[in-house]
Structure formats: C-alpha cells, structure tokens
Amino acid sequence: MMLLVDPLSATPPYEQLRVQVFAAVRSGDLAPGDKVTTVRRLAENLGLAANMVARAYRELERDEVIETRGRNGSFIAASGNAAQQQVQVAAATFAGKARQLGVEPEEALAFARAALGIRL
C-alpha cells in the first residue's frame, strides 16, 4: 500500500497517515493480520520524523485499527473496523438518551444530521 503525505496540507502528517490507513482497512486493501511498515522505515520513505509516524500508529492502535506485537511489529487488528463499532455504540447511547428525554425519533435524527453537518 502506498501512503503519501502532502507537506502543504493544513492536516498534520500523522493525521494524513492515520486517515489513509483507516481508509485502506475500510476498503479491504489492508486486511486483518496484514503487517504494516515499521515506524522507522515509513518515516524514512516519507521523509518524516519517526515520532510523526509513531503518533499515527499510536492513534490507530488506540482506535483498534492496528495492534502492536512487540518486536514482531504492527499488524492490522483482527477486530476489523473498530471505529465503526464505536460509532454504533455511540449511536445506541444517543438513541437511548433521546428516548429517555422524550425526543421524537425524527427530531433526534435532525439533531444527529446537524451534528454531522448534513443539510437536507
């Protein structure tokens, strides 16, 4: 998989990397168990400081997209799309709170659309 960083982008390099790896997992270009490039090698390939790549990997690990196995390296996590699972939990929590507060489903959906920036 080819990762690229746009040095002119307002988005920090670590975030550009995080988004690209996440997108590759969602598209199936990276599958559970696939080994990802080491921090040092990726930093060298992209001309970045190793701490930039390490931060991207830490955030991907926090989001359960990758898992680090010590000296064996980092791999795409077997859990698949953990971010999607986290959003489902958040949506269920939101729905429960809306019901508890007596908010009608259409009104709750309007709040969610507005929070997501979706205009209909």
N, CA, C and O atoms as a Tinker XYZ file with bonds, in Angstrom:
   480  protein
     1  N      0.839000   -1.178000    0.000000    73     2
     2  CA     0.000000    0.000000    0.000000    64     1     3
     3  C      0.886000    1.243000    0.000000    63     2     4     5
     4  O      1.894000    1.300000    0.703000    81     3
     5  N      0.505000    2.214000   -0.778000    73     3     6
     6  CA     1.283000    3.436000   -0.917000    64     5     7
     7  C      0.660000    4.537000   -0.058000    63     6     8     9
     8  O     -0.488000    4.926000   -0.272000    81     7
     9  N      1.420000    5.028000    0.905000    73     7    10
    10  CA     0.975000    6.142000    1.739000    64     9    11
    11  C      1.700000    7.400000    1.296000    63    10    12    13
    12  O      2.898000    7.367000    1.016000    81    11
    13  N      0.986000    8.490000    1.234000    73    11    14
    14  CA     1.550000    9.760000    0.815000    64    13    15
    15  C      1.220000   10.836000    1.834000    63    14    16    17
    16  O      0.178000   10.789000    2.488000    81    15
    17  N      2.108000   11.798000    1.962000    73    15    18
    18  CA     1.874000   12.929000    2.856000    64    17    19
    19  C      2.034000   14.204000    2.036000    63    18    20    21
    20  O      3.031000   14.387000    1.338000    81    19
    21  N      1.048000   15.073000    2.130000    73    19    22
    22  CA     1.091000   16.361000    1.439000    64    21    23
    23  C      1.668000   17.394000    2.401000    63    22    24    25
    24  O      0.991000   17.787000    3.351000    81    23
    25  N      2.896000   17.842000    2.179000    73    23    26
    26  CA     3.516000   18.798000    3.107000    64    25    27
    27  C      2.827000   20.168000    3.116000    63    26    28    29
    28  O      3.030000   20.954000    4.042000    81    27
    29  N      2.021000   20.456000    2.103000    73    27    30
    30  CA     1.334000   21.746000    2.031000    64    29    31
    31  C     -0.054000   21.709000    2.672000    63    30    32    33
    32  O     -0.709000   22.742000    2.808000    81    31
    33  N     -0.493000   20.520000    3.061000    73    31    34
    34  CA    -1.812000   20.370000    3.654000    64    33    35
    35  C     -1.854000   20.975000    5.055000    63    34    36    37
    36  O     -0.865000   20.954000    5.788000    81    35
    37  N     -3.014000   21.512000    5.410000    73    35    38
    38  CA    -3.219000   22.017000    6.770000    64    37    39
    39  C     -3.373000   20.867000    7.761000    63    38    40    41
    40  O     -3.245000   21.065000    8.969000    81    39
    41  N     -3.647000   19.671000    7.254000    73    39    42
    42  CA    -3.790000   18.489000    8.100000    64    41    43
    43  C     -2.401000   17.984000    8.475000    63    42    44    45
    44  O     -1.561000   17.790000    7.596000    81    43
    45  N     -2.144000   17.768000    9.764000    73    43    46
    46  CA    -0.822000   17.289000   10.185000    64    45    47
    47  C     -0.482000   15.940000    9.533000    63    46    48    49
    48  O     -1.374000   15.133000    9.273000    81    47
    49  N      0.800000   15.702000    9.273000    73    47    50
    50  CA     1.213000   14.447000    8.620000    64    49    51
    51  C      0.720000   13.191000    9.338000    63    50    52    53
    52  O      0.296000   12.239000    8.683000    81    51
    53  N      0.768000   13.169000   10.672000    73    51    54
    54  CA     0.324000   11.962000   11.385000    64    53    55
    55  C     -1.151000   11.688000   11.116000    63    54    56    57
    56  O     -1.557000   10.530000   11.024000    81    55
    57  N     -1.961000   12.746000   10.988000    73    55    58
    58  CA    -3.392000   12.580000   10.729000    64    57    59
    59  C     -3.620000   12.119000    9.289000    63    58    60    61
    60  O     -4.516000   11.316000    9.030000    81    59
    61  N     -2.821000   12.620000    8.358000    73    59    62
    62  CA    -2.923000   12.158000    6.980000    64    61    63
    63  C     -2.651000   10.657000    6.906000    63    62    64    65
    64  O     -3.358000    9.927000    6.211000    81    63
    65  N     -1.634000   10.203000    7.617000    73    63    66
    66  CA    -1.304000    8.774000    7.633000    64    65    67
    67  C     -2.420000    7.967000    8.282000    63    66    68    69
    68  O     -2.827000    6.930000    7.757000    81    67
    69  N     -2.911000    8.435000    9.416000    73    67    70
    70  CA    -3.973000    7.725000   10.131000    64    69    71
    71  C     -5.195000    7.535000    9.240000    63    70    72    73
    72  O     -5.755000    6.441000    9.171000    81    71
    73  N     -5.604000    8.596000    8.565000    73    71    74
    74  CA    -6.778000    8.544000    7.702000    64    73    75
    75  C     -6.565000    7.578000    6.534000    63    74    76    77
    76  O     -7.472000    6.827000    6.173000    81    75
    77  N     -5.369000    7.597000    5.946000    73    75    78
    78  CA    -5.087000    6.713000    4.814000    64    77    79
    79  C     -5.098000    5.237000    5.223000    63    78    80    81
    80  O     -5.639000    4.397000    4.502000    81    79
    81  N     -4.508000    4.924000    6.367000    73    79    82
    82  CA    -4.509000    3.531000    6.828000    64    81    83
    83  C     -5.936000    3.100000    7.148000    63    82    84    85
    84  O     -6.354000    2.000000    6.785000    81    83
    85  N     -6.675000    3.961000    7.822000    73    83    86
    86  CA    -8.064000    3.636000    8.156000    64    85    87
    87  C     -8.870000    3.384000    6.879000    63    86    88    89
    88  O     -9.640000    2.426000    6.809000    81    87
    89  N     -8.694000    4.244000    5.870000    73    87    90
    90  CA    -9.416000    4.078000    4.604000    64    89    91
    91  C     -9.030000    2.772000    3.916000    63    90    92    93
    92  O     -9.884000    2.108000    3.327000    81    91
    93  N     -7.767000    2.400000    3.984000    73    91    94
    94  CA    -7.313000    1.147000    3.374000    64    93    95
    95  C     -7.925000   -0.061000    4.073000    63    94    96    97
    96  O     -8.217000   -1.068000    3.429000    81    95
    97  N     -8.122000    0.033000    5.381000    73    95    98
    98  CA    -8.763000   -1.060000    6.118000    64    97    99
    99  C    -10.237000   -1.140000    5.720000    63    98   100   101
   100  O    -10.755000   -2.228000    5.468000    81    99
   101  N    -10.905000    0.002000    5.665000    73    99   102
   102  CA   -12.327000    0.023000    5.297000    64   101   103
   103  C    -12.550000   -0.506000    3.889000    63   102   104   105
   104  O    -13.542000   -1.189000    3.634000    81   103
   105  N    -11.636000   -0.196000    2.969000    73   103   106
   106  CA   -11.807000   -0.622000    1.575000    64   105   107
   107  C    -11.403000   -2.080000    1.360000    63   106   108   109
   108  O    -11.723000   -2.675000    0.331000    81   107
   109  N    -10.704000   -2.643000    2.328000    73   107   110
   110  CA   -10.237000   -4.018000    2.193000    64   109   111
   111  C     -8.841000   -4.126000    1.600000    63   110   112   113
   112  O     -8.323000   -5.230000    1.434000    81   111
   113  N     -8.218000   -2.976000    1.275000    73   111   114
   114  CA    -6.844000   -3.011000    0.772000    64   113   115
   115  C     -5.882000   -3.546000    1.826000    63   114   116   117
   116  O     -4.870000   -4.163000    1.496000    81   115
   117  N     -6.202000   -3.308000    3.090000    73   115   118
   118  CA    -5.462000   -3.903000    4.209000    64   117   119
   119  C     -6.433000   -4.784000    4.974000    63   118   120   121
   120  O     -7.509000   -4.338000    5.371000    81   119
   121  N     -6.055000   -6.021000    5.175000    73   119   122
   122  CA    -6.921000   -6.991000    5.830000    64   121   123
   123  C     -6.378000   -7.328000    7.217000    63   122   124   125
   124  O     -5.189000   -7.148000    7.483000    81   123
   125  N     -7.253000   -7.821000    8.104000    73   123   126
   126  CA    -6.786000   -8.242000    9.420000    64   125   127
   127  C     -5.608000   -9.208000    9.301000    63   126   128   129
   128  O     -5.640000  -10.168000    8.531000    81   127
   129  N     -4.569000   -8.925000   10.087000    73   127   130
   130  CA    -3.373000   -9.759000   10.078000    64   129   131
   131  C     -2.268000   -9.247000    9.172000    63   130   132   133
   132  O     -1.123000   -9.684000    9.289000    81   131
   133  N     -2.593000   -8.322000    8.264000    73   131   134
   134  CA    -1.551000   -7.759000    7.396000    64   133   135
   135  C     -0.557000   -6.974000    8.238000    63   134   136   137
   136  O     -0.938000   -6.221000    9.134000    81   135
   137  N      0.718000   -7.161000    7.937000    73   135   138
   138  CA     1.762000   -6.424000    8.643000    64   137   139
   139  C      1.895000   -5.037000    8.032000    63   138   140   141
   140  O      1.876000   -4.886000    6.810000    81   139
   141  N      2.030000   -4.020000    8.887000    73   139   142
   142  CA     2.227000   -2.660000    8.391000    64   141   143
   143  C      3.714000   -2.319000    8.481000    63   142   144   145
   144  O      4.452000   -2.881000    9.290000    81   143
   145  N      4.124000   -1.398000    7.642000    73   143   146
   146  CA     5.520000   -0.972000    7.589000    64   145   147
   147  C      5.967000   -0.453000    8.952000    63   146   148   149
   148  O      5.186000    0.172000    9.669000    81   147
   149  N      7.207000   -0.709000    9.304000    73   147   150
   150  CA     7.715000   -0.234000   10.593000    64   149   151
   151  C      7.724000    1.289000   10.624000    63   150   152   153
   152  O      7.772000    1.950000    9.586000    81   151
   153  N      7.676000    1.823000   11.828000    73   151   154
   154  CA     7.688000    3.274000   12.019000    64   153   155
   155  C      8.925000    3.873000   11.362000    63   154   156   157
   156  O      8.824000    4.841000   10.609000    81   155
   157  N     10.067000    3.310000   11.638000    73   155   158
   158  CA    11.322000    3.861000   11.120000    64   157   159
   159  C     11.363000    3.834000    9.591000    63   158   160   161
   160  O     11.743000    4.820000    8.959000    81   159
   161  N     10.975000    2.711000    9.004000    73   159   162
   162  CA    11.028000    2.592000    7.534000    64   161   163
   163  C     10.027000    3.547000    6.874000    63   162   164   165
   164  O     10.357000    4.199000    5.883000    81   163
   165  N      8.815000    3.631000    7.413000    73   163   166
   166  CA     7.821000    4.531000    6.832000    64   165   167
   167  C      8.269000    5.988000    6.955000    63   166   168   169
   168  O      8.098000    6.778000    6.026000    81   167
   169  N      8.837000    6.332000    8.097000    73   167   170
   170  CA     9.340000    7.696000    8.291000    64   169   171
   171  C     10.424000    8.005000    7.256000    63   170   172   173
   172  O     10.428000    9.084000    6.664000    81   171
   173  N     11.336000    7.068000    7.039000    73   171   174
   174  CA    12.396000    7.261000    6.038000    64   173   175
   175  C     11.808000    7.411000    4.641000    63   174   176   177
   176  O     12.200000    8.303000    3.889000    81   175
   177  N     10.870000    6.540000    4.297000    73   175   178
   178  CA    10.261000    6.570000    2.958000    64   177   179
   179  C      9.543000    7.886000    2.673000    63   178   180   181
   180  O      9.551000    8.381000    1.546000    81   179
   181  N      8.923000    8.443000    3.708000    73   179   182
   182  CA     8.134000    9.662000    3.533000    64   181   183
   183  C      8.900000   10.933000    3.881000    63   182   184   185
   184  O      8.395000   12.038000    3.682000    81   183
   185  N     10.113000   10.781000    4.398000    73   183   186
   186  CA    10.891000   11.950000    4.797000    64   185   187
   187  C     10.310000   12.657000    6.009000    63   186   188   189
   188  O     10.354000   13.883000    6.111000    81   187
   189  N      9.770000   11.870000    6.921000    73   187   190
   190  CA     9.168000   12.410000    8.140000    64   189   191
   191  C      9.995000   12.023000    9.355000    63   190   192   193
   192  O     10.808000   11.099000    9.308000    81   191
   193  N      9.774000   12.740000   10.433000    73   191   194
   194  CA    10.365000   12.350000   11.708000    64   193   195
   195  C      9.644000   11.087000   12.189000    63   194   196   197
   196  O      8.434000   10.946000   12.010000    81   195
   197  N     10.393000   10.182000   12.794000    73   195   198
   198  CA     9.807000    8.929000   13.271000    64   197   199
   199  C      8.681000    9.172000   14.269000    63   198   200   201
   200  O      7.725000    8.398000   14.321000    81   199
   201  N      8.781000   10.243000   15.065000    73   199   202
   202  CA     7.723000   10.488000   16.054000    64   201   203
   203  C      6.387000   10.835000   15.390000    63   202   204   205
   204  O      5.333000   10.615000   15.987000    81   203
   205  N      6.413000   11.379000   14.152000    73   203   206
   206  CA     5.172000   11.652000   13.423000    64   205   207
   207  C      4.464000   10.353000   13.067000    63   206   208   209
   208  O      3.257000   10.213000   13.269000    81   207
   209  N      5.222000    9.411000   12.539000    73   207   210
   210  CA     4.653000    8.122000   12.166000    64   209   211
   211  C      4.230000    7.366000   13.423000    63   210   212   213
   212  O      3.176000    6.730000   13.443000    81   211
   213  N      5.045000    7.435000   14.460000    73   211   214
   214  CA     4.708000    6.755000   15.716000    64   213   215
   215  C      3.393000    7.279000   16.284000    63   214   216   217
   216  O      2.595000    6.509000   16.819000    81   215
   217  N      3.168000    8.577000   16.170000    73   215   218
   218  CA     1.909000    9.135000   16.673000    64   217   219
   219  C      0.724000    8.582000   15.884000    63   218   220   221
   220  O     -0.301000    8.228000   16.467000    81   219
   221  N      0.862000    8.510000   14.566000    73   219   222
   222  CA    -0.209000    7.939000   13.738000    64   221   223
   223  C     -0.488000    6.501000   14.166000    63   222   224   225
   224  O     -1.646000    6.108000   14.310000    81   223
   225  N      0.565000    5.720000   14.367000    73   223   226
   226  CA     0.402000    4.326000   14.768000    64   225   227
   227  C     -0.237000    4.223000   16.156000    63   226   228   229
   228  O     -1.087000    3.362000   16.383000    81   227
   229  N      0.168000    5.100000   17.087000    73   227   230
   230  CA    -0.430000    5.075000   18.429000    64   229   231
   231  C     -1.932000    5.343000   18.349000    63   230   232   233
   232  O     -2.725000    4.684000   19.021000    81   231
   233  N     -2.314000    6.314000   17.524000    73   231   234
   234  CA    -3.737000    6.638000   17.399000    64   233   235
   235  C     -4.503000    5.507000   16.713000    63   234   236   237
   236  O     -5.639000    5.215000   17.085000    81   235
   237  N     -3.892000    4.876000   15.723000    73   235   238
   238  CA    -4.526000    3.730000   15.074000    64   237   239
   239  C     -4.668000    2.564000   16.051000    63   238   240   241
   240  O     -5.654000    1.829000   16.018000    81   239
   241  N     -3.680000    2.408000   16.910000    73   239   242
   242  CA    -3.751000    1.348000   17.924000    64   241   243
   243  C     -4.833000    1.667000   18.958000    63   242   244   245
   244  O     -5.590000    0.789000   19.370000    81   243
   245  N     -4.893000    2.922000   19.364000    73   243   246
   246  CA    -5.938000    3.344000   20.311000    64   245   247
   247  C     -7.332000    3.075000   19.748000    63   246   248   249
   248  O     -8.243000    2.684000   20.478000    81   247
   249  N     -7.486000    3.289000   18.434000    73   247   250
   250  CA    -8.772000    3.069000   17.773000    64   249   251
   251  C     -8.983000    1.620000   17.363000    63   250   252   253
   252  O     -9.977000    1.289000   16.716000    81   251
   253  N     -8.038000    0.750000   17.745000    73   251   254
   254  CA    -8.096000   -0.685000   17.496000    64   253   255
   255  C     -8.091000   -1.033000   16.012000    63   254   256   257
   256  O     -8.662000   -2.043000   15.603000    81   255
   257  N     -7.441000   -0.186000   15.204000    73   255   258
   258  CA    -7.284000   -0.463000   13.782000    64   257   259
   259  C     -6.032000   -1.311000   13.572000    63   258   260   261
   260  O     -6.014000   -2.203000   12.724000    81   259
   261  N     -4.987000   -1.028000   14.346000    73   259   262
   262  CA    -3.778000   -1.849000   14.300000    64   261   263
   263  C     -3.478000   -2.354000   15.701000    63   262   264   265
   264  O     -3.987000   -1.831000   16.692000    81   263
   265  N     -2.646000   -3.374000   15.760000    73   263   266
   266  CA    -2.171000   -3.884000   17.041000    64   265   267
   267  C     -0.675000   -4.088000   16.937000    63   266   268   269
   268  O     -0.172000   -4.540000   15.909000    81   267
   269  N      0.030000   -3.756000   17.995000    73   267   270
   270  CA     1.477000   -3.910000   18.014000    64   269   271
   271  C      1.815000   -5.168000   18.793000    63   270   272   273
   272  O      1.295000   -5.401000   19.884000    81   271
   273  N      2.684000   -5.963000   18.221000    73   271   274
   274  CA     3.088000   -7.228000   18.831000    64   273   275
   275  C      4.568000   -7.190000   19.176000    63   274   276   277
   276  O      5.338000   -8.056000   18.761000    81   275
   277  N      4.952000   -6.189000   19.929000    73   275   278
   278  CA     6.334000   -6.067000   20.376000    64   277   279
   279  C      7.316000   -6.025000   19.225000    63   278   280   281
   280  O      7.145000   -5.263000   18.273000    81   279
   281  N      8.360000   -6.862000   19.319000    73   279   282
   282  CA     9.411000   -6.886000   18.296000    64   281   283
   283  C      8.934000   -7.442000   16.964000    63   282   284   285
   284  O      9.619000   -7.297000   15.951000    81   283
   285  N      7.754000   -8.082000   16.953000    73   283   286
   286  CA     7.221000   -8.638000   15.703000    64   285   287
   287  C      6.641000   -7.563000   14.793000    63   286   288   289
   288  O      6.454000   -7.798000   13.599000    81   287
   289  N      6.355000   -6.390000   15.342000    73   287   290
   290  CA     5.844000   -5.293000   14.530000    64   289   291
   291  C      4.379000   -5.003000   14.782000    63   290   292   293
   292  O      3.789000   -5.444000   15.769000    81   291
   293  N      3.813000   -4.244000   13.851000    73   291   294
   294  CA     2.406000   -3.845000   13.937000    64   293   295
   295  C      1.626000   -4.491000   12.811000    63   294   296   297
   296  O      2.125000   -4.663000   11.698000    81   295
   297  N      0.386000   -4.845000   13.126000    73   295   298
   298  CA    -0.472000   -5.562000   12.191000    64   297   299
   299  C     -1.866000   -4.958000   12.214000    63   298   300   301
   300  O     -2.270000   -4.330000   13.192000    81   299
   301  N     -2.602000   -5.158000   11.112000    73   299   302
   302  CA    -3.998000   -4.733000   11.091000    64   301   303
   303  C     -4.742000   -5.620000   12.089000    63   302   304   305
   304  O     -4.617000   -6.845000   12.064000    81   303
   305  N     -5.505000   -4.990000   12.953000    73   303   306
   306  CA    -6.180000   -5.705000   14.034000    64   305   307
   307  C     -7.249000   -6.652000   13.499000    63   306   308   309
   308  O     -7.901000   -6.379000   12.492000    81   307
   309  N     -7.409000   -7.755000   14.190000    73   307   310
   310  CA    -8.403000   -8.755000   13.808000    64   309   311
   311  C     -9.820000   -8.273000   14.049000    63   310   312   313
   312  O    -10.768000   -8.817000   13.483000    81   311
   313  N     -9.972000   -7.252000   14.885000    73   311   314
   314  CA   -11.314000   -6.756000   15.195000    64   313   315
   315  C    -11.967000   -6.101000   14.002000    63   314   316   317
   316  O    -13.151000   -5.768000   14.051000    81   315
   317  N    -11.216000   -5.909000   12.925000    73   315   318
   318  CA   -11.778000   -5.283000   11.740000    64   317   319
   319  C    -11.935000   -3.795000   11.933000    63   318   320   321
   320  O    -10.989000   -3.099000   12.302000    81   319
   321  N    -13.131000   -3.313000   11.683000    73   319   322
   322  CA   -13.368000   -1.883000   11.716000    64   321   323
   323  C    -13.863000   -1.450000   13.095000    63   322   324   325
   324  O    -15.067000   -1.324000   13.320000    81   323
   325  N    -12.927000   -1.225000   14.011000    73   323   326
   326  CA   -13.273000   -0.861000   15.380000    64   325   327
   327  C    -13.964000    0.497000   15.441000    63   326   328   329
   328  O    -14.838000    0.705000   16.283000    81   327
   329  N    -13.590000    1.411000   14.572000    73   327   330
   330  CA   -14.215000    2.735000   14.578000    64   329   331
   331  C    -15.706000    2.606000   14.304000    63   330   332   333
   332  O    -16.518000    3.277000   14.941000    81   331
   333  N    -16.063000    1.754000   13.367000    73   331   334
   334  CA   -17.473000    1.554000   13.054000    64   333   335
   335  C    -18.210000    0.983000   14.272000    63   334   336   337
   336  O    -19.339000    1.380000   14.560000    81   335
   337  N    -17.575000    0.063000   14.974000    73   335   338
   338  CA   -18.189000   -0.498000   16.177000    64   337   339
   339  C    -18.385000    0.578000   17.235000    63   338   340   341
   340  O    -19.417000    0.603000   17.906000    81   339
   341  N    -17.403000    1.471000   17.395000    73   339   342
   342  CA   -17.509000    2.542000   18.380000    64   341   343
   343  C    -18.632000    3.511000   18.024000    63   342   344   345
   344  O    -19.333000    4.003000   18.909000    81   343
   345  N    -18.806000    3.787000   16.735000    73   343   346
   346  CA   -19.886000    4.681000   16.311000    64   345   347
   347  C    -21.236000    4.024000   16.571000    63   346   348   349
   348  O    -22.184000    4.703000   16.964000    81   347
   349  N    -21.338000    2.722000   16.361000    73   347   350
   350  CA   -22.592000    2.023000   16.638000    64   349   351
   351  C    -22.953000    2.109000   18.117000    63   350   352   353
   352  O    -24.118000    2.306000   18.463000    81   351
   353  N    -21.963000    1.964000   18.984000    73   351   354
   354  CA   -22.202000    2.090000   20.424000    64   353   355
   355  C    -22.652000    3.512000   20.758000    63   354   356   357
   356  O    -23.591000    3.706000   21.530000    81   355
   357  N    -21.979000    4.505000   20.175000    73   355   358
   358  CA   -22.353000    5.901000   20.418000    64   357   359
   359  C    -23.774000    6.177000   19.921000    63   358   360   361
   360  O    -24.534000    6.892000   20.576000    81   359
   361  N    -24.132000    5.614000   18.767000    73   359   362
   362  CA   -25.479000    5.812000   18.221000    64   361   363
   363  C    -26.533000    5.192000   19.135000    63   362   364   365
   364  O    -27.592000    5.779000   19.357000    81   363
   365  N    -26.242000    4.015000   19.659000    73   363   366
   366  CA   -27.187000    3.366000   20.571000    64   365   367
   367  C    -27.350000    4.177000   21.858000    63   366   368   369
   368  O    -28.455000    4.291000   22.388000    81   367
   369  N    -26.256000    4.733000   22.354000    73   367   370
   370  CA   -26.306000    5.579000   23.546000    64   369   371
   371  C    -27.135000    6.826000   23.276000    63   370   372   373
   372  O    -27.962000    7.219000   24.099000    81   371
   373  N    -26.911000    7.451000   22.114000    73   371   374
   374  CA   -27.666000    8.636000   21.711000    64   373   375
   375  C    -29.159000    8.312000   21.616000    63   374   376   377
   376  O    -29.993000    9.060000   22.125000    81   375
   377  N    -29.491000    7.198000   20.965000    73   375   378
   378  CA   -30.894000    6.821000   20.794000    64   377   379
   379  C    -31.565000    6.579000   22.149000    63   378   380   381
   380  O    -32.701000    6.997000   22.374000    81   379
   381  N    -30.854000    5.905000   23.035000    73   379   382
   382  CA   -31.402000    5.658000   24.366000    64   381   383
   383  C    -31.647000    6.952000   25.131000    63   382   384   385
   384  O    -32.676000    7.102000   25.789000    81   383
   385  N    -30.710000    7.879000   25.046000    73   383   386
   386  CA   -30.853000    9.164000   25.732000    64   385   387
   387  C    -32.007000    9.967000   25.134000    63   386   388   389
   388  O    -32.766000   10.602000   25.866000    81   387
   389  N    -32.141000    9.939000   23.797000    73   387   390
   390  CA   -33.245000   10.650000   23.148000    64   389   391
   391  C    -34.594000   10.089000   23.608000    63   390   392   393
   392  O    -35.515000   10.853000   23.894000    81   391
   393  N    -34.714000    8.767000   23.680000    73   391   394
   394  CA   -35.953000    8.150000   24.163000    64   393   395
   395  C    -36.223000    8.540000   25.607000    63   394   396   397
   396  O    -37.353000    8.869000   25.967000    81   395
   397  N    -35.183000    8.501000   26.430000    73   395   398
   398  CA   -35.307000    8.848000   27.850000    64   397   399
   399  C    -35.814000   10.280000   28.022000    63   398   400   401
   400  O    -36.598000   10.565000   28.928000    81   399
   401  N    -35.361000   11.174000   27.149000    73   399   402
   402  CA   -35.763000   12.582000   27.230000    64   401   403
   403  C    -37.086000   12.872000   26.521000    63   402   404   405
   404  O    -37.574000   14.002000   26.542000    81   403
   405  N    -37.661000   11.847000   25.894000    73   403   406
   406  CA   -38.933000   12.022000   25.207000    64   405   407
   407  C    -38.820000   12.724000   23.858000    63   406   408   409
   408  O    -39.802000   13.277000   23.363000    81   407
   409  N    -37.648000   12.705000   23.271000    73   407   410
   410  CA   -37.455000   13.333000   21.967000    64   409   411
   411  C    -37.951000   12.375000   20.888000    63   410   412   413
   412  O    -37.603000   11.195000   20.885000    81   411
   413  N    -38.766000   12.896000   19.976000    73   411   414
   414  CA   -39.297000   12.076000   18.890000    64   413   415
   415  C    -38.152000   11.641000   17.957000    63   414   416   417
   416  O    -37.191000   12.387000   17.770000    81   415
   417  N    -38.252000   10.442000   17.376000    73   415   418
   418  CA   -37.187000    9.935000   16.510000    64   417   419
   419  C    -36.790000   10.893000   15.377000    63   418   420   421
   420  O    -35.598000   11.075000   15.128000    81   419
   421  N    -37.745000   11.500000   14.698000    73   419   422
   422  CA   -37.410000   12.420000   13.598000    64   421   423
   423  C    -36.643000   13.635000   14.098000    63   422   424   425
   424  O    -35.734000   14.123000   13.426000    81   423
   425  N    -37.011000   14.124000   15.286000    73   423   426
   426  CA   -36.299000   15.264000   15.854000    64   425   427
   427  C    -34.878000   14.855000   16.260000    63   426   428   429
   428  O    -33.929000   15.612000   16.058000    81   427
   429  N    -34.739000   13.662000   16.828000    73   427   430
   430  CA   -33.415000   13.161000   17.199000    64   429   431
   431  C    -32.544000   13.002000   15.950000    63   430   432   433
   432  O    -31.360000   13.340000   15.973000    81   431
   433  N    -33.126000   12.487000   14.860000    73   431   434
   434  CA   -32.382000   12.357000   13.613000    64   433   435
   435  C    -31.952000   13.728000   13.075000    63   434   436   437
   436  O    -30.859000   13.870000   12.529000    81   435
   437  N    -32.809000   14.720000   13.232000    73   435   438
   438  CA   -32.458000   16.074000   12.789000    64   437   439
   439  C    -31.260000   16.596000   13.582000    63   438   440   441
   440  O    -30.375000   17.243000   13.021000    81   439
   441  N    -31.235000   16.314000   14.885000    73   439   442
   442  CA   -30.083000   16.728000   15.700000    64   441   443
   443  C    -28.808000   16.014000   15.242000    63   442   444   445
   444  O    -27.746000   16.628000   15.145000    81   443
   445  N    -28.923000   14.729000   14.966000    73   443   446
   446  CA   -27.757000   13.952000   14.521000    64   445   447
   447  C    -27.277000   14.461000   13.159000    63   446   448   449
   448  O    -26.075000   14.617000   12.946000    81   447
   449  N    -28.202000   14.717000   12.246000    73   447   450
   450  CA   -27.809000   15.249000   10.927000    64   449   451
   451  C    -27.085000   16.587000   11.074000    63   450   452   453
   452  O    -26.071000   16.828000   10.420000    81   451
   453  N    -27.613000   17.451000   11.934000    73   451   454
   454  CA   -26.991000   18.759000   12.137000    64   453   455
   455  C    -25.582000   18.598000   12.725000    63   454   456   457
   456  O    -24.656000   19.303000   12.325000    81   455
   457  N    -25.427000   17.671000   13.672000    73   455   458
   458  CA   -24.121000   17.445000   14.283000    64   457   459
   459  C    -23.116000   16.902000   13.265000    63   458   460   461
   460  O    -21.919000   17.172000   13.363000    81   459
   461  N    -23.605000   16.140000   12.293000    73   459   462
   462  CA   -22.744000   15.577000   11.261000    64   461   463
   463  C    -22.526000   16.549000   10.090000    63   462   464   465
   464  O    -21.727000   16.291000    9.190000    81   463
   465  N    -23.255000   17.668000   10.128000    73   463   466
   466  CA   -23.121000   18.646000    9.052000    64   465   467
   467  C    -23.897000   18.281000    7.800000    63   466   468   469
   468  O    -23.568000   18.732000    6.703000    81   467
   469  N    -24.925000   17.466000    7.964000    73   467   470
   470  CA   -25.745000   17.043000    6.835000    64   469   471
   471  C    -26.948000   17.976000    6.739000    63   470   472   473
   472  O    -27.732000   18.110000    7.679000    81   471
   473  N    -27.070000   18.601000    5.606000    73   471   474
   474  CA   -28.196000   19.522000    5.387000    64   473   475
   475  C    -29.124000   18.894000    4.357000    63   474   476   477
   476  O    -28.695000   18.473000    3.282000    81   475
   477  N    -30.391000   18.842000    4.707000    73   475   478
   478  CA   -31.382000   18.273000    3.774000    64   477   479
   479  C    -32.331000   19.323000    3.305000    63   478   480
   480  O    -33.232000   19.034000    2.517000    81   479
